[in-house]
Amino acid sequence: MSGFEELATEVSAESPSGRPDIEYDPVFQQLRIAIEGKAGSQMGAAVIEPQPPDFALALEICSDLLKQSKHMALLVFLVRAAFGAKGFRGGADALSVVHKIFCDQWDTIHPQAETDDPDDPWWERVGALRELTDAPDISETIYRANLVDVRHIGAFSLRDIDIANGKRSASEEEKERCNIKLIKGAFAESNAESIAGTALALQASSDTLREIAAFSADYKGFDALSFDSLIGRLEDCRAALKEYAAEKLTTQVVEADSIAGEHESAKAQSSDSTDKVAAEQVVAIPAAVIASSGRFTDRDSVAAAFDNIVTYYLKFEPSSPVPILVYRARQMVYKNFFDILQELAPNHKDNFRAILSALKDDPVSFLLEHSYSSFLGGETITASASLSGDGDEVTQNNDQSLSIESREQVLQTLADIQKFFETHEPSSPVPLIVDKVRNLVRKNFMDLLTEFESALTLSANVDEAG
């Protein structure tokens, strides 16, 4: 993962997020200068040339500081520095680290919630994250990141493509460098695995931004943020790849493991200078890309994934309500649309107008209320060697490649399940239930009590209104 894995670990057991005052460290100011550069100036006859960003230095400083402090400002700087220094693969991995830190260390990340301002407790974090969503700097860094880089021809970004097509003004020198024939030639001579890796990294970045948006939306103030502009920039880059390197991209999802294997094979077989040039263009697919490539291709694999989530919770977190809600989602994997409607609104069986009216505002409210009531009433889901129909037991899948051993893997599996339904069965309500499950994964005991009370109160109000 571009060497970023250790940045997601806690600073220490005593202080998981480390120093709260990292912004006042002189090294932090060096980081700001490295990542933003300096504007040019003139004092009398002396002219000071502008200093462009030094993303490699910024990434080095930022990585060192993140080992001392998990501060929101550092996380934002990490993303920009990674895109600038390591391109799309590095950017994808940086976003994955940010998402993991959010999921694992949200309660301790700096700055902390403002307890004296209950109406806007997270305003400092919102302000820091706004640098990722609204500020043009990261979008511009992505705009200038290389989509293709071929020795003896050149490296070209989306910005370069826009210059070549007359969509952006530029100096004569830039226009000469950004010749559309050269750009097309670079894509034609590029390595297919490298292009596929870039495409997957772009997809991974978009997916992770959506995950971050979904996570942060649970907290007051963050719903005002929008990642749409940044995701749009990434999608523009993907569109350029499809236009100029269509023959390098397969019509099906590229399997990251096979790409990585081909990469190792290519390196081993490269002997002459021509092969060495090609091998240098092949880069290992980042871990974030592998995680986001989508591993489920049919309903059976989705059902098995749900079973593995339940198995994880029975083993590691038996007090959690997650299994009972996961099981409810699993029950719907094989159901047709009519049966799903009946399950979501059982009080209105055969009255389709009443069913549609009941589901319009919150399609899964009854399912939540029923699941929580069952959980609070002592109902449990138990693992078994087999599953038949609507039984209260789940199958234990013996495929070790699907085993789940952490909350992060739970969240990633849920994200992959959502991608399956978005791609293969967008009419299914399962992703709506998965959203609720993801929210439960992150909640502590007190948050769960609040969740139960809210769901049961809402259900009671609906019953009274009915």
Phi, psi and omega in degrees: 000052176055021179076015184266353189306315185293342180290340181274352181279158179294149178296315176199164179293325181286324182224083187306322182256006171067215188292131177275344188255025186300333181297339182266000177285134179305329180293328177298321178293325175297321177298315181300318179294317182297322185273335181259339185075188179228140176286151177289160180208168179219130177235100185067236180273348183277127179248123178259117182292147177297149181249114182289165177300143174250086188293327179296315177295318180299319180294321179295313180295315182299319179297318178296317182291326179292340174283346178256334186205133173263085183249139184304320181298322179293323179296320178293317178298322180301317181298311182295316181296322181292316176299320182288322185268326187240007176073201187292326179293316178296320179297319179298318180291323178297316178297323178297321178295317179301314180298318180295318179296319176303311185293321187269331190230022185305320185292340184245352180304145175265146356283152181285166177297145179273097184293338180279355182231077184298338180284336181211063188291337186254022188300326180291318178292320178301316180298319179293316182289338177298334176295337177272326186269321190250327184292143183283350189298310182292320177300319179292323178298317177295320180301327183263357181288143185289125173275332180212144181213109183234125180300142180076352176244307177141175177246137185222141181249178175297323177300317179297320178297318179295322177297315181298328181267009177073018181271350182217137178288150182199167177289163179298325179297317179293319180298323180292320179290322183270059178279129186298329178292322177296317181298313179297323178295322179296316178295322181295325182268356184289160179279132184300320180295323179295317179296317179298321178296320178295317179298318179293323178295321177297316178296318179298319180297315179298316181296318181292323176299320177295323177296317179296318179297317180295321179295308186291336181296343179287349186246142186303130177099330183285341180293348178279347181274147177226129178265007187300320182296316181292319177296322177299321178297317178296320179294326176297321178295319178296321180297322179295320177299317180295326181285318188259348182224036183302322183288345179273345184253135177279160180282342179259168178296129180284130179281118186297323182297320181291326177296314180298321179294318177296325178299313180296320179296319180297319180294321183291327185271348183287123180232312181275173186296325180295316179295326180295321178298316180295320182295326181293339180277346182270122183241144178300138179291130182293155181301323180297326179290316179302318183294331187259002187289344178087106188255356183257129184241352179208172183294326180299317180292327176294314179300318179297323179295317176301317180299321180292327176296315179299316180301318178301312184291323177296329182275316189253332183222065185295345180272358185279146175277357184304314184304321184291326178283323175299319179297321178299319178294319181298323180300334184273350184303320185257001183278150174277174186299319181298313181295325179295317178301318180297324182283326181284333180222066185293342180285352183234037183305134176071355176256088189294326178298317179292322178299310182297322178295319182291328185269349188299315185279315181214095188299336186248015183297316180295317181300319178297310182300316181294319180295314181294319178298318179296318180296312180293336178276359175102002179292139178230159175251129183244145179283145179212168181283347181212164178224135177231117175054239187260026179296166182267023180236154182243156180279136172271119181272128184271003178288109184295336180292341180259359184297147183240131185228010179203162176296324179299319177292326175300310182297320180292320178297318177298320178296320179294324177296317178299319180297322178301311183289324177298326182274316190257333185210067184296345180281352183282143176275359183306318178302328178295320178290320179300322176303316179295321179297315180301321178295321180294325183305325186268354189273141173271184186302312183294322178295324178295319178300318178295319179298314179299314182299318181296313182294318182288325177293317178300317180297318180296320179295321179295318180297319180294320180294325180289000000 
